Amino acid sequence: MKWLPELVVLELEYRLKAGELATAAEYLTRYPVLTAHAEDAVRLVAAEFRAARIHDPSVNEVMFRRRYPETGRAARNGAMGPGFEVDTATGTLNPDPALLPD
């Protein structure tokens, strides 16, 4: 099921752009296999984070680290997907501005 993580991220992004209420947690619950690979979970949370920031600039990485503590630890340990980077000095999770939609 190598394609599942990519499809789930695409669907999450599509739903959020359409204004639907969707979260990474919903997909992690529906497809527990995604939690077996930290990078897949991090990419999914990163997609939700990027979309949330577009709709509400007050959303920050602290909110997401509290909501997804295991994913935050995985991200700080190097299991990063594209579009999300970790400031290793502070542990702050940052979206790559170049990858944020216009």
Number of C-alpha atoms within 10 A of each C-alpha: 7 6 7 13 20 14 11 19 21 14 14 24 20 14 15 18 14 9 10 11 9 15 18 21 15 10 20 17 11 10 13 11 14 20 16 9 13 21 20 23 30 26 24 26 27 28 24 20 22 24 21 17 15 14 12 10 10 10 15 16 18 13 12 17 17 11 13 16 13 14 25 25 15 16 25 17 13 13 18 21 18 13 16 20 19 18 10 11 6 8 15 17 21 16 19 14 11 8 11 13 8 6
